[in-house]
Amino acid sequence: MHLKKINLPADHQAHDSVVEWWYFNGHLEDNEDKQYSHMDCFFRVDLQKSAIPFLKHLPQSMPLTSRKHVCFAHSVLSDIDRQKNYKAVQNISLVSDDSFNKELLFINYINPFILMGYTNNEIVEIESNVFQVKTEHVDLTLRPIKKPLLSRGTGHISLGGDESYYYSMTDFDTTGTISVEGKTLEVKGRSWMDHQWADSSYRHDKWSWFSLKLDNGTDIMCCEYGVDDKKDYLVELIEKSGKTKHFDKFILKPGTKIWQSKLTKAEYPMTWEIEIPEHETKLEVKSLATDQEMIFLAINYWEGPIEITGTIGGKAVKGRGFMELVGYPSDYNYLMVSGKEMGEKVARELNSQVLKKIFG
């Protein structure tokens, strides 16, 4: 993979890569100070080169797979005070013809299973580095406070032997509305964005990833990737002043509090200790919600809000963030039936007479 220099905002756009995603998370509060969190992620993969078992069984004549890339999306809005969440997992997303064809990033998509109605989902760069994120449950405007954080200082990383482009925008002032059980609530808060693209194919990987926003103005992304003695580490840090730092190692220890999924039987640690020795950073992480498991095709993962306490250079800090746990052993996933059977099932549904009428 020949790595080029990242150029923003131009590289907010899509790339001709095997896999790419745009990811947003954040903490929100309504006018009554009730606490919420959101995660919204849109994926774009090369249908032939990605090697995702489910996708290769879809008929090439289908409208959704007649293009080089196929897309899917995940989102979850969590009501932290009530310990409830509202998930939307699109195993395939139908993307508008004008998506990825404007001067700034523009993605308009829907869940093709729209018999009960639908929402136009959007990820739109409404002006340079300013985003609007709209799904079934959120309609948010994100305005950047800090400059982009390029991983490793260049935006080029290597994990598990694969090279990729990766940058974050760690601090957005966020305003807008959320939809909770038929009610529309005004909210405000802070959000985070990751954008990554690579020419690597699908495989069963494991990683534990954290985005940490601290009250001293420091934002940290850290990721442990791999298993046993084949682990890679990524630590990216941006201070309130905008100064960035990059480290190749941190110490990650799971705590004793475990949440087990009733559906998949996967066990996810809900508390962690994070230490970055080179930065004199010691943090304790605790989940703010438990039932945050997302189930997508052959992948189950935990994605949710966290609270943080600890010290940097001996000074107390606290904050909030997000945690993503992928590749933890489980007894079940969405593809208990074979990829071929699932592909045929989706094809039958997508080619139903009702959808043919809708899409002509």
C-alpha positions as CSV (number, residue, x, y, z in Angstrom):
1,M,0.0,0.0,0.0
2,H,1.6,3.3,-1.1
3,L,0.8,5.8,1.6
4,K,0.1,9.4,0.6
5,K,0.1,12.5,2.8
6,I,-3.3,13.1,4.3
7,N,-4.9,16.3,3.1
8,L,-7.9,17.6,5.1
9,P,-10.7,18.4,4.5
10,A,-10.3,16.7,1.2
11,D,-9.6,13.3,2.8
12,H,-12.9,13.4,4.6
13,Q,-14.2,12.0,1.3
14,A,-14.3,8.4,0.3
15,H,-11.3,6.6,-1.1
16,D,-10.9,3.7,-3.6
17,S,-10.0,1.3,-0.8
18,V,-11.0,-2.2,0.3
19,V,-12.6,-1.0,3.6
20,E,-13.4,2.4,5.0
21,W,-15.5,3.8,7.8
22,W,-16.6,7.1,9.3
23,Y,-17.3,6.8,13.0
24,F,-18.8,9.3,15.5
25,N,-19.5,9.0,19.2
26,G,-20.4,11.5,21.9
27,H,-22.0,12.4,25.2
28,L,-25.1,14.5,25.3
29,E,-27.5,16.1,27.8
30,D,-31.0,17.4,27.4
31,N,-32.6,20.6,28.9
32,E,-33.3,18.7,32.1
33,D,-29.6,17.6,32.4
34,K,-30.4,14.0,31.6
35,Q,-27.5,12.1,30.1
36,Y,-27.3,10.3,26.8
37,S,-24.6,9.0,24.5
38,H,-24.5,8.3,20.7
39,M,-22.5,6.2,18.3
40,D,-23.0,6.3,14.6
41,C,-20.8,4.5,12.1
42,F,-21.0,4.1,8.3
43,F,-18.9,1.5,6.4
44,R,-18.0,1.2,2.8
45,V,-16.3,-2.0,1.5
46,D,-15.2,-3.4,-1.8
47,L,-17.6,-6.1,-2.6
48,Q,-15.0,-8.4,-4.2
49,K,-11.8,-7.7,-2.3
50,S,-13.2,-7.4,1.3
51,A,-13.7,-11.2,1.6
52,I,-16.7,-10.8,4.0
53,P,-18.4,-14.2,3.7
54,F,-21.9,-12.8,3.8
55,L,-21.3,-10.3,1.0
56,K,-19.8,-12.7,-1.6
57,H,-23.0,-14.7,-1.7
58,L,-25.2,-11.8,-2.7
59,P,-26.2,-11.9,-6.4
60,Q,-24.2,-9.4,-8.5
61,S,-27.4,-8.4,-10.4
62,M,-28.9,-6.9,-7.3
63,P,-29.1,-3.1,-7.3
64,L,-27.3,-2.9,-4.0
65,T,-24.3,-4.9,-5.3
66,S,-24.1,-3.7,-8.9
67,R,-21.5,-1.1,-7.8
68,K,-17.9,-1.8,-6.8
69,H,-18.6,-0.9,-3.1
70,V,-21.4,-2.0,-0.8
71,C,-22.3,-0.1,2.4
72,F,-23.7,-0.8,5.9
73,A,-24.3,1.3,9.0
74,H,-24.6,0.9,12.8
75,S,-25.9,3.3,15.4
76,V,-26.9,3.3,19.0
77,L,-28.4,6.0,21.2
78,S,-28.1,5.3,24.9
79,D,-30.3,6.8,27.7
80,I,-27.7,6.6,30.5
81,D,-30.1,7.6,33.3
82,R,-32.7,5.0,32.4
83,Q,-30.2,2.4,31.2
84,K,-32.0,1.9,27.9
85,N,-30.6,2.0,24.4
86,Y,-32.0,2.3,20.9
87,K,-29.9,0.4,18.3
88,A,-30.1,0.4,14.5
89,V,-28.0,-2.1,12.6
90,Q,-28.2,-1.9,8.8
91,N,-26.6,-5.1,7.4
92,I,-26.8,-3.4,4.0
93,S,-27.4,0.3,3.4
94,L,-28.9,1.7,0.2
95,V,-26.9,4.8,-0.8
96,S,-28.2,7.7,-2.9
97,D,-26.7,8.3,-6.4
98,D,-25.3,11.7,-5.4
99,S,-23.5,10.4,-2.3
100,F,-19.7,10.8,-2.5
101,N,-20.2,13.1,-5.5
102,K,-20.1,16.6,-3.9
103,E,-17.3,19.0,-3.1
104,L,-17.6,18.2,0.6
105,L,-18.4,14.8,2.1
106,F,-22.0,13.9,1.5
107,I,-23.5,10.5,2.3
108,N,-27.3,9.9,2.1
109,Y,-28.5,6.4,2.9
110,I,-31.4,4.3,4.1
111,N,-32.1,0.8,5.4
112,P,-33.6,-1.0,2.4
113,F,-36.1,-2.9,4.6
114,I,-38.4,0.1,4.6
115,L,-41.9,-1.5,4.7
116,M,-42.7,0.2,8.0
117,G,-41.3,3.6,6.9
118,Y,-37.8,4.9,6.8
119,T,-35.5,7.8,7.8
120,N,-33.0,9.4,5.4
121,N,-29.8,8.9,7.2
122,E,-27.0,11.4,6.5
123,I,-23.4,12.2,7.2
124,V,-22.9,15.6,5.6
125,E,-20.0,18.0,5.8
126,I,-22.1,21.2,5.8
127,E,-19.0,23.3,5.7
128,S,-15.3,22.6,6.0
129,N,-14.8,20.2,9.0
130,V,-18.4,20.8,10.2
131,F,-20.6,17.7,10.1
132,Q,-24.3,16.9,10.4
133,V,-25.1,13.3,11.5
134,K,-28.6,12.1,11.1
135,T,-30.1,8.7,11.8
136,E,-33.3,7.3,13.2
137,H,-32.4,8.5,16.6
138,V,-30.2,11.6,16.3
139,D,-30.0,14.8,14.2
140,L,-26.8,16.5,15.3
141,T,-24.5,19.3,14.1
142,L,-20.8,18.9,15.1
143,R,-18.5,21.9,15.0
144,P,-14.7,21.3,15.7
145,I,-12.9,22.8,18.6
146,K,-9.5,21.2,18.1
147,K,-7.5,20.5,15.0
148,P,-7.5,17.0,13.5
149,L,-5.3,14.4,15.3
150,L,-3.3,12.4,12.7
151,S,-2.3,9.0,14.1
152,R,1.5,8.6,14.5
153,G,1.7,12.3,13.4
154,T,1.3,11.3,9.8
155,G,-2.1,9.6,9.7
156,H,-0.4,6.3,8.7
157,I,-0.5,3.3,11.0
158,S,0.2,-0.4,11.0
159,L,-1.8,-2.9,13.0
160,G,-1.7,-6.7,12.7
161,G,0.6,-6.3,9.7
162,D,-1.8,-4.1,7.8
163,E,-1.2,-0.5,6.9
164,S,-4.0,2.0,6.9
165,Y,-4.8,5.7,7.1
166,Y,-6.3,6.9,10.4
167,Y,-7.1,10.2,11.9
168,S,-9.4,11.6,14.6
169,M,-11.2,14.8,15.2
170,T,-11.5,14.5,19.0
171,D,-13.5,17.5,20.1
172,F,-16.7,18.7,18.5
173,D,-19.2,21.1,20.1
174,T,-22.4,19.2,19.4
175,T,-26.0,20.5,19.2
176,G,-29.2,19.1,17.8
177,T,-32.0,16.7,18.7
178,I,-32.5,13.1,19.7
179,S,-35.6,10.9,19.3
180,V,-36.6,8.9,22.3
181,E,-39.7,6.8,22.2
182,G,-41.6,9.3,20.1
183,K,-40.3,12.4,21.8
184,T,-37.9,14.8,20.2
185,L,-35.5,16.3,22.7
186,E,-33.0,19.2,22.3
187,V,-29.5,18.2,23.3
188,K,-26.0,19.6,23.5
189,G,-22.6,18.0,24.3
190,R,-19.3,17.0,22.8
191,S,-18.5,14.4,20.1
192,W,-15.6,12.6,18.5
193,M,-14.9,11.4,15.0
194,D,-12.6,8.7,13.5
195,H,-12.0,8.1,9.9
196,Q,-10.0,5.1,8.7
197,W,-9.4,3.4,5.3
198,A,-7.2,0.5,4.2
199,D,-6.6,-2.2,1.6
200,S,-7.0,-5.1,4.0
201,S,-9.6,-7.9,3.7
202,Y,-11.9,-9.3,6.4
203,R,-10.6,-11.4,9.2
204,H,-11.5,-12.3,12.7
205,D,-9.5,-9.7,14.7
206,K,-9.6,-8.7,18.3
207,W,-9.2,-5.2,19.7
208,S,-10.0,-3.1,22.8
209,W,-10.3,0.6,21.8
210,F,-10.9,3.7,23.9
211,S,-11.6,7.4,23.2
212,L,-11.0,9.4,26.4
213,K,-12.0,13.1,26.9
214,L,-10.6,14.5,30.1
215,D,-11.6,17.6,32.0
216,N,-8.1,19.1,31.7
217,G,-8.7,19.4,27.9
218,T,-6.6,16.4,27.0
219,D,-8.1,13.9,24.5
220,I,-6.6,10.4,24.2
221,M,-7.2,7.5,21.8
222,C,-5.7,4.2,22.7
223,C,-6.1,0.7,21.2
224,E,-4.7,-2.7,22.0
225,Y,-4.9,-4.9,18.8
226,G,-4.4,-8.6,18.6
227,V,-4.0,-11.5,21.1
228,D,-1.3,-13.1,23.3
229,D,2.2,-12.1,22.3
230,K,1.0,-10.7,18.9
231,K,-0.3,-7.4,20.0
232,D,0.1,-3.9,18.6
233,Y,-0.5,-0.7,20.5
234,L,-1.7,2.7,19.4
235,V,-1.8,5.8,21.7
236,E,-2.7,9.2,20.3
237,L,-3.0,12.3,22.4
238,I,-3.9,15.9,21.8
239,E,-3.8,18.5,24.6
240,K,-6.0,21.5,25.1
241,S,-3.5,23.7,23.3
242,G,-3.5,21.4,20.3
243,K,-0.1,19.9,20.9
244,T,-0.1,16.2,19.9
245,K,1.9,13.3,21.3
246,H,2.2,9.7,20.0
247,F,3.2,6.5,21.9
248,D,3.8,2.9,20.9
249,K,2.9,1.3,24.2
250,F,0.5,1.4,27.0
251,I,-0.6,-1.0,29.7
252,L,-4.2,-2.2,29.6
253,K,-5.6,-4.4,32.4
254,P,-9.3,-5.6,32.6
255,G,-11.1,-5.3,35.9
256,T,-13.2,-7.8,37.7
257,K,-16.6,-6.5,36.6
258,I,-17.9,-8.5,33.7
259,W,-21.0,-8.2,31.6
260,Q,-22.1,-11.3,29.8
261,S,-24.5,-11.2,26.9
262,K,-27.6,-13.3,27.3
263,L,-27.7,-13.8,23.5
264,T,-24.1,-14.5,22.5
265,K,-22.7,-15.5,25.9
266,A,-19.7,-13.2,25.2
267,E,-18.1,-11.7,28.3
268,Y,-17.0,-8.1,28.1
269,P,-15.0,-6.4,30.9
270,M,-16.8,-3.3,32.2
271,T,-13.9,-1.8,34.1
272,W,-10.3,-1.3,33.0
273,E,-7.0,0.2,34.1
274,I,-5.0,2.2,31.5
275,E,-1.5,3.3,32.1
276,I,0.7,5.3,29.7
277,P,4.1,5.3,31.5
278,E,5.8,7.7,29.1
279,H,3.1,10.3,29.8
280,E,2.8,9.6,33.6
281,T,-0.9,8.7,33.0
282,K,-2.9,6.3,35.1
283,L,-6.6,6.0,34.5
284,E,-9.5,3.9,35.6
285,V,-12.4,3.3,33.1
286,K,-15.9,2.3,34.1
287,S,-18.8,1.6,31.7
288,L,-21.9,3.9,32.1
289,A,-24.1,1.2,30.5
290,T,-23.9,-2.5,30.2
291,D,-26.2,-4.0,27.5
292,Q,-24.4,-2.3,24.6
293,E,-23.6,-5.3,22.5
294,M,-24.0,-4.8,18.7
295,I,-24.6,-7.9,16.5
296,F,-23.6,-7.6,12.8
297,L,-23.2,-10.5,10.5
298,A,-20.3,-12.6,11.8
299,I,-19.2,-10.0,14.3
300,N,-20.4,-9.2,17.8
301,Y,-19.0,-6.3,19.6
302,W,-19.6,-4.0,22.7
303,E,-19.8,-0.3,22.1
304,G,-20.7,2.2,24.8
305,P,-20.1,5.2,27.0
306,I,-17.6,5.2,29.8
307,E,-16.5,7.5,32.7
308,I,-12.9,8.1,33.6
309,T,-10.9,8.9,36.8
310,G,-7.2,9.0,37.4
311,T,-4.1,11.2,37.3
312,I,-1.7,12.7,34.7
313,G,1.6,13.8,36.1
314,G,0.2,13.2,39.6
315,K,-2.7,15.7,39.0
316,A,-6.2,14.3,39.3
317,V,-8.3,14.2,36.2
318,K,-11.7,12.8,35.3
319,G,-13.8,12.6,32.1
320,R,-16.0,10.6,29.8
321,G,-15.4,8.7,26.6
322,F,-16.3,5.6,24.7
323,M,-15.2,2.0,24.6
324,E,-15.2,-0.6,21.8
325,L,-14.5,-4.3,22.4
326,V,-14.3,-6.5,19.4
327,G,-13.5,-10.2,18.9
328,Y,-14.4,-11.5,22.3
329,P,-15.4,-15.2,22.2
330,S,-19.1,-16.0,21.8
331,D,-21.5,-18.8,21.1
332,Y,-23.7,-17.0,18.6
333,N,-23.6,-14.4,15.9
334,Y,-26.0,-13.2,13.2
335,L,-24.6,-15.8,10.7
336,M,-25.4,-18.9,12.6
337,V,-26.7,-20.1,9.3
338,S,-24.1,-20.2,6.6
339,G,-23.1,-17.1,4.7
340,K,-24.7,-18.6,1.6
341,E,-28.0,-19.2,3.3
342,M,-28.1,-15.7,4.8
343,G,-27.1,-14.2,1.4
344,E,-30.0,-16.0,-0.3
345,K,-32.4,-14.9,2.4
346,V,-31.5,-11.2,2.1
347,A,-31.6,-11.5,-1.7
348,R,-35.2,-12.9,-1.5
349,E,-36.3,-10.1,0.8
350,L,-34.6,-7.4,-1.3
351,N,-36.2,-8.7,-4.5
352,S,-39.7,-8.9,-3.0
353,Q,-42.5,-7.5,-5.1
354,V,-43.1,-4.7,-2.7
355,L,-39.5,-3.5,-2.9
356,K,-39.5,-3.8,-6.7
357,K,-42.5,-1.4,-6.8
358,I,-40.7,1.0,-4.5
359,F,-37.5,1.0,-6.4
360,G,-39.0,0.5,-9.8
